[in-house]
Amino acid sequence: MTYDEVIHFLYNSLPVFHREGKKAYKPGLDNIRSLCDLLQNPQHSFKSLHIAGTNGKGSSSHFIASILQEHGFKVGLYTSPHLKSFTERIKINGIEVSKEWVSTFVSGNLNILEKVSPSFFEWTVAMAFCYFKEQQVDWAIIETGLGGRLDSTNIIKPLGCLITNIGYDHQDILGNTLQEIALEKAGIIKQGVPVMISEYQPEIAKIFSEKAVEKQAPIQFASEEIQLMQVAEGQSLNIDFKSAHWGDFKIESPYVGTYQINNVRGVLAWCAQLDSMGIIHLNKEKIEWGIKNSRINTQLKGRYEMINDEPKIIADTAHNESGIRLLMEQVNNELRGELWIIVGMVADKDLDLVLQILPPKAHYIYCESNNPRSLKASNLASMGQKYGLSGMMMADVNQAIAYIKNKMRKDDLGLVTGSTYLIAEIDEII
């Protein structure tokens, strides 16, 4: 099969979460274990680090991957979902897996696929493990899909774990309270494996501490190791930190947005933990360079990304209550003129939690992505109306961007957000 035929086959033959939502989710680890058994357990062939969390796990995964690249390691990176191409999910030193490899792998393992009947996510996780084994990576950074305890990635035996933050997302699967969600994320904490928590949240900190005690896993909260000293924003995010392990850090992040502060702090504290325990020997200057070069090294897209300069239009994949709240704090910090918001969401989110955060004093364009889970622009507009978010409907996001470009003044700010799938359809994002 060609690559296009393979991708069509996978999307149409396997349960796909981004298309079907909860119906595609297969709880439990039996399927992924069966898959990996038949593939000779590739996940045990490389050293790995595991990352979970509601928001920030994508940025944190790319930061730590870039840091290890700067140290000269061959670094595998598995993340999801992708924006433009399936191959974005599996990278080594920032280079996506080739389409040829994907088609060869799937074509050569159809018997295993048919025997196990995995979900799309289970299959892609196993595929990533096989690729990292074949390519003999030094380290693999593995990001969970959702949750942690029952996530397909949770069959690895990592040398370190990071949990970024906990917010409301996927409540239909993970639970309706922060405590329930935190307990699922804490499921990646393993026997004797050190864990770092990027953000101290008083209402759930005890859950992580108790799980770590149960698993005899050394645990730290990033704020115990890294002190925030100063922040300045421009074309990049400049942050001064003081580390108990390394002293002063001067960090320049290519991803602007003050919401990245906790992500960077968590990664720096994690580096200190891993270094002090002798798991990875790291260099302070190379850590700084890793953060600075993370966009170049890993090609992460859609994090407060400027898609137009004058007038300024930003695209951000924030799609849940905590992500949108942090995003709006950043927007309010730099807003000088009027605000234009292009928004599209999936139907199975708790939209009321998100819509009540958005400011009534803005121009709204309601869109929808070309995805079965996408909420119709007309329905989203009706829901927005309840919160005073009046605006117009325009199904295509690129049409909406062209429209606001012609309407915005020089000091206005445009924002495209609400769904990863909406951001993926922006022509200018890559």
C-alpha positions as CSV (number, residue, x, y, z in Angstrom):
1,M,0.0,0.0,0.0
2,T,1.1,3.6,-0.6
3,Y,1.3,6.0,2.3
4,D,-2.0,7.7,1.3
5,E,-3.7,4.2,1.1
6,V,-2.3,3.3,4.5
7,I,-3.5,6.5,6.2
8,H,-7.0,6.1,4.6
9,F,-7.0,2.5,5.8
10,L,-6.1,3.4,9.4
11,Y,-8.6,6.2,9.6
12,N,-11.4,4.2,8.2
13,S,-10.7,0.8,9.7
14,L,-9.7,1.7,13.3
15,P,-11.6,3.6,16.0
16,V,-10.2,7.1,15.9
17,F,-10.6,9.4,18.9
18,H,-10.4,12.7,17.1
19,R,-13.3,11.5,14.8
20,E,-15.4,9.5,17.2
21,G,-14.5,10.8,20.7
22,K,-15.2,8.5,23.6
23,K,-16.5,5.7,21.4
24,A,-13.0,5.2,20.0
25,Y,-11.4,5.0,23.5
26,K,-10.5,1.5,24.6
27,P,-9.9,1.6,28.4
28,G,-7.3,-0.8,29.8
29,L,-3.9,-1.8,28.7
30,D,-4.6,-5.3,27.4
31,N,-4.7,-4.3,23.7
32,I,-1.5,-2.4,23.7
33,R,0.3,-5.1,25.7
34,S,-0.9,-7.7,23.2
35,L,0.2,-5.5,20.3
36,C,3.7,-5.0,21.8
37,D,4.0,-8.7,22.7
38,L,3.5,-9.6,19.0
39,L,6.0,-6.9,18.0
40,Q,8.6,-8.2,20.4
41,N,8.1,-5.5,23.0
42,P,9.9,-2.6,21.4
43,Q,9.2,-0.3,24.3
44,H,11.9,-2.0,26.4
45,S,14.6,-1.3,23.8
46,F,15.3,2.3,24.6
47,K,15.5,4.7,27.6
48,S,12.4,6.8,28.0
49,L,10.8,9.7,29.8
50,H,7.1,10.0,30.3
51,I,4.9,13.2,30.4
52,A,1.3,13.6,31.3
53,G,-1.0,16.6,32.2
54,T,-4.0,18.5,31.0
55,N,-2.2,21.5,29.5
56,G,1.5,22.0,28.8
57,K,2.6,18.5,28.1
58,G,3.2,19.1,24.4
59,S,5.4,22.2,25.0
60,S,7.2,20.4,27.9
61,S,7.8,17.3,25.7
62,H,9.3,19.5,23.0
63,F,11.4,21.4,25.5
64,I,13.0,18.3,27.1
65,A,13.5,16.7,23.6
66,S,15.3,19.9,22.4
67,I,17.5,20.0,25.6
68,L,18.6,16.4,25.1
69,Q,19.3,17.1,21.4
70,E,21.6,20.0,22.5
71,H,23.5,17.4,24.6
72,G,24.1,15.3,21.5
73,F,21.6,12.6,22.1
74,K,19.5,10.9,19.4
75,V,16.0,11.7,20.7
76,G,12.7,10.2,19.8
77,L,9.6,12.2,20.4
78,Y,6.0,10.8,20.4
79,T,3.2,13.3,20.7
80,S,-0.5,13.6,19.6
81,P,-2.6,14.8,18.0
82,H,-0.9,16.1,14.8
83,L,-1.8,19.4,13.1
84,K,-1.1,18.7,9.4
85,S,0.4,15.3,8.8
86,F,0.2,12.0,10.7
87,T,4.0,11.8,10.6
88,E,4.3,14.8,13.0
89,R,3.4,12.3,15.8
90,I,6.7,10.4,15.6
91,K,10.0,12.4,15.3
92,I,13.7,11.8,15.9
93,N,15.7,15.0,16.5
94,G,12.9,17.0,15.0
95,I,12.7,15.0,11.8
96,E,9.3,13.3,11.2
97,V,9.1,9.6,10.4
98,S,9.1,9.1,6.7
99,K,5.9,8.3,4.8
100,E,7.7,5.3,3.3
101,W,8.5,3.8,6.7
102,V,4.9,4.2,7.8
103,S,3.5,2.5,4.7
104,T,6.0,-0.3,5.0
105,F,5.4,-0.9,8.7
106,V,1.6,-1.0,8.3
107,S,1.7,-3.1,5.2
108,G,4.1,-5.6,6.8
109,N,2.1,-6.0,10.0
110,L,-1.5,-6.2,8.8
111,N,-1.8,-9.7,10.3
112,I,-1.0,-8.3,13.8
113,L,-3.4,-5.4,13.3
114,E,-6.2,-7.7,12.3
115,K,-5.5,-10.1,15.2
116,V,-5.6,-7.5,18.0
117,S,-8.1,-5.0,16.5
118,P,-6.5,-2.0,18.3
119,S,-7.7,1.6,18.3
120,F,-6.0,4.1,16.1
121,F,-4.1,5.5,19.1
122,E,-3.0,2.1,20.3
123,W,-1.6,1.3,16.8
124,T,0.3,4.6,16.5
125,V,1.8,4.2,20.0
126,A,3.1,0.7,19.0
127,M,4.3,2.1,15.7
128,A,6.3,4.8,17.5
129,F,7.9,2.3,19.8
130,C,8.9,0.1,16.9
131,Y,10.4,3.1,15.0
132,F,12.4,4.2,18.1
133,K,13.7,0.7,18.6
134,E,14.7,0.3,14.9
135,Q,16.4,3.7,14.8
136,Q,18.2,3.0,18.1
137,V,17.4,6.3,19.8
138,D,19.3,7.2,23.0
139,W,16.2,8.6,24.6
140,A,12.5,8.7,23.8
141,I,10.2,11.4,25.1
142,I,6.7,9.8,25.3
143,E,3.6,12.1,25.8
144,T,0.4,10.5,27.0
145,G,-2.7,10.9,24.8
146,L,-5.2,11.6,27.6
147,G,-5.2,10.5,31.2
148,G,-2.3,8.4,32.3
149,R,-3.3,5.3,34.2
150,L,-5.0,3.6,31.3
151,D,-3.2,5.5,28.5
152,S,-1.7,3.3,25.9
153,T,1.7,4.8,26.5
154,N,1.7,3.7,30.1
155,I,3.3,0.3,29.4
156,I,6.8,1.9,29.1
157,K,9.3,1.7,32.0
158,P,10.6,5.3,32.0
159,L,13.5,6.6,34.0
160,G,11.6,9.8,34.9
161,C,8.0,11.1,34.9
162,L,6.7,14.7,34.6
163,I,3.1,15.8,35.2
164,T,2.4,19.3,34.0
165,N,-0.9,20.6,35.4
166,I,-4.4,19.4,36.0
167,G,-7.5,21.1,34.5
168,Y,-11.0,20.2,33.3
169,D,-10.8,18.2,30.0
170,H,-12.2,14.8,28.8
171,Q,-14.4,14.7,31.9
172,D,-16.5,12.0,30.2
173,I,-13.5,9.7,30.5
174,L,-11.3,11.0,33.3
175,G,-13.8,12.2,35.9
176,N,-15.8,15.3,36.8
177,T,-13.5,16.7,39.5
178,L,-9.9,17.8,39.5
179,Q,-9.2,15.2,42.1
180,E,-10.5,12.4,39.9
181,I,-8.6,13.7,36.9
182,A,-5.4,14.1,38.9
183,L,-5.7,10.5,40.1
184,E,-5.8,9.3,36.5
185,K,-2.8,11.4,35.5
186,A,-1.0,10.2,38.6
187,G,-1.3,6.7,37.1
188,I,2.0,7.3,35.3
189,I,3.9,7.3,38.6
190,K,5.7,4.0,38.7
191,Q,7.6,2.0,41.3
192,G,10.8,3.8,42.3
193,V,10.7,6.2,39.3
194,P,11.3,9.9,40.2
195,V,8.4,12.2,39.3
196,M,8.3,16.0,38.9
197,I,5.1,18.1,39.2
198,S,5.4,21.3,37.2
199,E,2.6,23.2,39.0
200,Y,1.7,23.1,42.7
201,Q,-2.1,23.0,42.9
202,P,-3.0,22.9,46.6
203,E,-6.3,21.0,46.0
204,I,-4.7,18.1,44.3
205,A,-1.0,18.1,45.5
206,K,-1.8,15.4,48.1
207,I,-3.0,13.0,45.4
208,F,0.4,13.0,43.7
209,S,2.3,12.9,47.0
210,E,0.3,9.9,48.3
211,K,0.7,8.0,44.9
212,A,4.5,8.7,45.0
213,V,4.7,7.3,48.6
214,E,2.7,4.2,47.5
215,K,5.1,3.7,44.6
216,Q,8.2,4.6,46.6
217,A,8.9,7.2,43.9
218,P,10.9,10.3,44.7
219,I,8.6,13.3,44.1
220,Q,9.3,17.0,43.8
221,F,7.2,20.1,42.9
222,A,9.0,22.4,40.5
223,S,8.5,25.4,42.8
224,E,10.6,23.7,45.4
225,E,13.6,23.7,43.0
226,I,13.1,26.7,40.7
227,Q,12.3,30.2,41.8
228,L,10.9,32.7,39.3
229,M,12.8,36.0,39.4
230,Q,11.9,38.1,36.4
231,V,9.9,37.9,33.2
232,A,10.1,40.1,30.0
233,E,8.2,39.6,26.8
234,G,9.1,40.7,23.2
235,Q,9.7,38.6,20.2
236,S,10.6,35.8,22.7
237,L,9.8,35.1,26.3
238,N,12.8,36.0,28.6
239,I,12.7,34.5,32.1
240,D,15.2,34.6,34.9
241,F,15.0,31.7,37.3
242,K,17.1,30.7,40.3
243,S,17.8,27.0,40.6
244,A,18.8,25.3,43.9
245,H,20.8,22.9,41.8
246,W,22.4,25.1,39.1
247,G,22.1,28.7,40.3
248,D,20.8,31.4,37.9
249,F,19.1,30.6,34.7
250,K,18.5,33.1,31.9
251,I,15.9,31.5,29.7
252,E,14.8,32.6,26.3
253,S,11.8,30.8,25.0
254,P,10.7,31.1,21.4
255,Y,7.2,30.4,22.5
256,V,5.8,33.7,24.0
257,G,3.0,33.6,26.4
258,T,3.4,33.8,30.1
259,Y,1.5,30.5,30.4
260,Q,4.7,28.9,29.3
261,I,6.4,30.0,32.6
262,N,5.2,26.9,34.5
263,N,6.1,24.6,31.6
264,V,9.6,25.9,31.5
265,R,10.0,25.8,35.3
266,G,8.7,22.2,35.3
267,V,11.2,21.2,32.7
268,L,14.1,23.0,34.4
269,A,13.3,21.4,37.7
270,W,12.9,18.0,36.0
271,C,16.4,18.4,34.5
272,A,17.8,19.2,38.0
273,Q,16.0,16.1,39.4
274,L,17.3,13.8,36.6
275,D,20.8,15.2,36.9
276,S,21.1,15.1,40.6
277,M,20.0,11.5,40.7
278,G,22.5,10.5,38.0
279,I,19.8,9.5,35.5
280,I,21.0,11.9,32.8
281,H,24.1,14.2,33.2
282,L,23.1,17.6,32.0
283,N,24.9,20.9,31.4
284,K,23.3,24.2,32.4
285,E,24.3,26.1,29.3
286,K,23.0,23.3,27.0
287,I,19.7,23.4,28.9
288,E,19.4,27.1,28.2
289,W,20.2,26.5,24.5
290,G,17.7,23.6,24.4
291,I,14.9,25.9,25.4
292,K,16.0,28.7,23.1
293,N,16.3,26.4,20.1
294,S,13.3,24.3,20.8
295,R,11.2,25.6,17.9
296,I,14.1,24.9,15.5
297,N,15.0,21.6,17.0
298,T,11.5,20.1,17.4
299,Q,9.2,22.0,15.0
300,L,6.4,22.5,17.5
301,K,3.5,24.5,16.0
302,G,0.4,26.2,17.2
303,R,1.5,27.5,20.6
304,Y,0.8,31.3,20.6
305,E,2.0,31.3,17.0
306,M,1.9,34.6,15.1
307,I,0.3,33.9,11.7
308,N,0.1,37.5,10.6
309,D,2.3,40.5,11.7
310,E,0.4,43.7,11.0
311,P,-2.3,43.4,12.1
312,K,-1.2,40.8,14.6
313,I,-3.1,37.5,14.5
314,I,-2.2,34.7,16.9
315,A,-3.1,31.0,16.6
316,D,-3.2,28.8,19.7
317,T,-4.4,25.3,20.3
318,A,-5.9,26.0,23.7
319,H,-9.2,24.1,23.9
320,N,-10.2,23.6,27.5
321,E,-11.1,25.8,30.5
322,S,-7.6,26.1,32.0
323,G,-5.9,26.5,28.6
324,I,-8.3,29.2,27.5
325,R,-8.0,31.0,30.8
326,L,-4.2,31.2,30.6
327,L,-4.4,32.2,26.9
328,M,-6.8,35.1,27.7
329,E,-4.5,36.3,30.5
330,Q,-1.8,36.6,27.9
331,V,-4.0,38.3,25.3
332,N,-5.2,40.9,27.9
333,N,-1.5,41.6,28.8
334,E,-0.7,42.7,25.3
335,L,-4.1,44.0,24.0
336,R,-3.9,47.7,22.9
337,G,-6.8,48.0,20.4
338,E,-9.8,45.9,19.8
339,L,-9.9,42.1,20.0
340,W,-11.0,39.8,17.2
341,I,-11.6,36.1,18.1
342,I,-12.1,33.3,15.6
343,V,-13.3,30.3,17.6
344,G,-14.3,26.8,16.8
345,M,-14.8,23.9,19.2
346,V,-15.6,20.2,19.3
347,A,-19.0,19.2,20.6
348,D,-18.0,16.9,23.4
349,K,-16.2,19.5,25.5
350,D,-17.8,21.3,28.5
351,L,-18.3,24.4,26.4
352,D,-19.9,26.5,29.1
353,L,-16.7,26.4,31.2
354,V,-14.8,27.8,28.2
355,L,-17.4,30.3,26.9
356,Q,-17.8,32.0,30.3
357,I,-14.1,32.9,30.3
358,L,-14.2,34.6,26.9
359,P,-14.6,38.4,27.0
360,P,-17.9,39.9,25.7
361,K,-16.1,43.0,24.5
362,A,-14.6,41.4,21.3
363,H,-15.6,40.7,17.7
364,Y,-16.4,37.0,17.3
365,I,-16.3,34.9,14.2
366,Y,-17.7,31.4,14.8
367,C,-16.2,28.6,12.7
368,E,-16.1,24.8,12.5
369,S,-13.4,22.4,11.4
370,N,-13.9,19.6,8.9
371,N,-14.1,17.0,11.7
372,P,-17.1,14.9,12.7
373,R,-16.8,15.9,16.3
374,S,-16.8,19.6,15.4
375,L,-19.7,21.7,16.8
376,K,-21.6,23.5,14.0
377,A,-20.8,27.2,13.9
378,S,-24.4,28.0,14.2
379,N,-24.7,26.0,17.4
380,L,-21.6,27.5,18.9
381,A,-22.8,31.0,18.0
382,S,-26.1,30.3,19.9
383,M,-24.2,29.1,22.9
384,G,-21.9,32.1,22.8
385,Q,-24.9,34.4,22.7
386,K,-25.9,33.2,26.2
387,Y,-22.7,34.7,27.5
388,G,-23.0,37.9,25.5
389,L,-20.4,36.8,22.9
390,S,-22.2,38.1,19.8
391,G,-20.7,37.7,16.4
392,M,-21.0,36.2,12.9
393,M,-20.7,32.7,11.5
394,M,-18.1,31.7,8.9
395,A,-17.5,28.0,8.5
396,D,-14.0,28.2,7.0
397,V,-11.2,29.4,9.3
398,N,-9.1,30.8,6.4
399,Q,-12.0,32.8,5.1
400,A,-12.5,34.1,8.6
401,I,-8.8,35.1,8.9
402,A,-9.0,36.9,5.5
403,Y,-12.1,38.7,6.7
404,I,-10.6,40.1,10.0
405,K,-7.4,41.1,8.2
406,N,-9.4,43.5,6.2
407,K,-11.3,44.8,9.2
408,M,-8.6,45.1,11.9
409,R,-6.7,48.3,12.7
410,K,-3.0,48.4,13.3
411,D,-3.2,48.1,17.1
412,D,-5.9,45.4,17.1
413,L,-5.2,41.8,18.0
414,G,-6.6,38.7,16.4
415,L,-6.9,35.3,18.0
416,V,-7.7,31.9,16.5
417,T,-8.4,29.2,19.1
418,G,-10.8,26.7,20.6
419,S,-9.7,23.5,18.9
420,T,-6.6,21.8,17.7
421,Y,-8.5,20.7,14.6
422,L,-9.4,24.3,13.8
423,I,-5.8,25.4,14.0
424,A,-4.8,22.5,11.8
425,E,-6.8,23.9,9.0
426,I,-5.1,27.3,8.9
427,D,-3.1,27.6,5.6
428,E,-0.4,29.7,7.2
429,I,0.3,27.5,10.3
430,I,3.1,25.6,8.6
